[in-house]
Amino acid sequence: SGYCITWCYICSTNGVPGDWFALVKRRMGASLSVSGGAFDGYGAVEVSPEELGAGVADAAMFAASVYSANAVGEVNSLGQGVVANGTAADIVWMVTEGFQTNREGGVTRCGTVAIKGFDASDKEVDKLRLANRIAMADPVPLGRQFNETNINSTGFSAGNILVHGGVLDIAKELYADIMPHLDNAHPDTVFTFTGHSMGGCLSVVLLLLIAQGRGVVFVKERIKTVYTFGAPPVLA
């Protein structure tokens, strides 16, 4: 398909979920453990920062920054700038842009779409309304069954993908808010999507909505990867 989705569960080194924001602020300075009962039977392993690479560390820090009261400062410290932020369906989102050095020593344009998860301490959103939407967990089709013409024009058929109904409704509202900023970005800008918890789920569904709405070629050219952190499954 041309893109990658990476699921990460960040814990303290004793296997108990820890202060992941503080952990990534140290830029993955300690090994990450994914041992324990919650991971039994899934082949989970403990990995070092070197094995994860800088990309996932940066994505974790962007995912954390959307929770911060000083989000702009956090993003600036990561070498990007906030070009847009907002709230849709009681979910906070942020789009950033900047530059990075590639392996050949040149400079490329990059961007990040960070989606905030459910935050019980956030007084700016209607948490009860959001919780009610999340509780609407019936599986629903991502999109109508595409005919041959649709598949040829987009390269993507969404008819057989089932999605958590409440998350899909939220993702559609996020899509409407976020896509204009991706469209207005420089055409060479390649975006990484990232999010923690519900933000991770929504990042995955947003990727599928983009593939459905704009086609696989757009995704291959403009979306680098999706990193999720502690995101529960929402696809079937």
QUIQUI-V528733 format. One record per pair of residues at least 6 apart in sequence whose ideal C-beta (glycine too) atoms are under 6 Angstrom apart, sorted by the first residue. I is the first residue (numbers start at 1). J is the second residue. D is the distance in whole Angstrom. If there is no record, write none. Layout:
BEGIN
i->{I | I}
j->{J | J}
d->{D | D}
END
This chain:
BEGIN
i->{2 | 3 | 3 | 4 | 5 | 5 | 6 | 7 | 8 | 9 | 9 | 10 | 10 | 10 | 11 | 11 | 11 | 12 | 13 | 13 | 15 | 15 | 15 | 21 | 24 | 24 | 24 | 27 | 28 | 28 | 31 | 31 | 32 | 33 | 34 | 56 | 59 | 59 | 59 | 61 | 62 | 62 | 62 | 63 | 63 | 63 | 63 | 63 | 65 | 65 | 65 | 66 | 66 | 66 | 68 | 72 | 75 | 75 | 79 | 80 | 80 | 82 | 83 | 83 | 84 | 84 | 85 | 86 | 88 | 88 | 88 | 89 | 89 | 90 | 90 | 90 | 90 | 91 | 92 | 93 | 93 | 94 | 95 | 95 | 96 | 96 | 97 | 98 | 99 | 100 | 100 | 102 | 109 | 109 | 109 | 110 | 111 | 111 | 112 | 113 | 113 | 114 | 115 | 115 | 115 | 115 | 116 | 117 | 117 | 117 | 117 | 118 | 133 | 134 | 136 | 136 | 137 | 138 | 139 | 139 | 140 | 142 | 142 | 142 | 142 | 143 | 143 | 145 | 146 | 146 | 151 | 154 | 155 | 155 | 156 | 156 | 156 | 158 | 162 | 163 | 163 | 164 | 167 | 167 | 167 | 171 | 171 | 171 | 171 | 175 | 175 | 190 | 191 | 192 | 192 | 193 | 193 | 194 | 195 | 196 | 196 | 197 | 200 | 200 | 200 | 201 | 201 | 203 | 203 | 207 | 210 | 211}
j->{220 | 219 | 223 | 225 | 204 | 226 | 227 | 228 | 229 | 34 | 230 | 20 | 32 | 229 | 17 | 18 | 33 | 18 | 30 | 33 | 33 | 35 | 36 | 64 | 60 | 61 | 64 | 57 | 49 | 57 | 46 | 48 | 47 | 46 | 44 | 227 | 192 | 194 | 227 | 78 | 112 | 114 | 194 | 114 | 194 | 195 | 196 | 229 | 71 | 74 | 75 | 94 | 114 | 116 | 74 | 82 | 82 | 96 | 98 | 96 | 98 | 96 | 95 | 97 | 95 | 181 | 94 | 177 | 173 | 174 | 177 | 170 | 173 | 125 | 126 | 129 | 130 | 170 | 116 | 115 | 174 | 114 | 113 | 181 | 111 | 112 | 111 | 110 | 107 | 108 | 110 | 108 | 186 | 188 | 189 | 190 | 189 | 191 | 192 | 191 | 193 | 194 | 195 | 199 | 202 | 203 | 199 | 196 | 197 | 198 | 199 | 198 | 166 | 166 | 165 | 166 | 164 | 165 | 162 | 236 | 165 | 158 | 161 | 163 | 208 | 158 | 212 | 159 | 157 | 159 | 157 | 215 | 215 | 216 | 211 | 212 | 216 | 212 | 236 | 205 | 235 | 234 | 201 | 205 | 234 | 202 | 205 | 206 | 209 | 206 | 209 | 224 | 223 | 224 | 225 | 203 | 226 | 227 | 203 | 229 | 230 | 230 | 228 | 229 | 231 | 231 | 234 | 226 | 228 | 226 | 219 | 219}
d->{4 | 6 | 6 | 4 | 6 | 4 | 5 | 5 | 5 | 5 | 5 | 4 | 6 | 6 | 5 | 6 | 5 | 3 | 6 | 5 | 5 | 5 | 4 | 4 | 4 | 5 | 6 | 5 | 4 | 4 | 6 | 5 | 6 | 5 | 4 | 6 | 6 | 4 | 4 | 6 | 5 | 5 | 5 | 6 | 4 | 6 | 5 | 6 | 5 | 4 | 5 | 5 | 4 | 4 | 5 | 5 | 5 | 5 | 5 | 4 | 3 | 5 | 5 | 5 | 5 | 5 | 4 | 6 | 4 | 5 | 5 | 4 | 4 | 4 | 5 | 6 | 4 | 6 | 4 | 5 | 6 | 5 | 5 | 5 | 6 | 5 | 4 | 6 | 5 | 6 | 5 | 5 | 5 | 5 | 4 | 6 | 5 | 4 | 5 | 6 | 5 | 5 | 4 | 4 | 5 | 5 | 5 | 5 | 3 | 4 | 4 | 5 | 4 | 5 | 5 | 4 | 5 | 5 | 4 | 5 | 4 | 4 | 4 | 5 | 6 | 4 | 5 | 3 | 4 | 6 | 5 | 4 | 6 | 4 | 5 | 6 | 5 | 5 | 4 | 6 | 6 | 4 | 5 | 6 | 5 | 5 | 4 | 5 | 6 | 6 | 5 | 5 | 6 | 5 | 6 | 4 | 4 | 5 | 4 | 4 | 6 | 5 | 3 | 6 | 3 | 5 | 5 | 5 | 6 | 5 | 6 | 5}
END
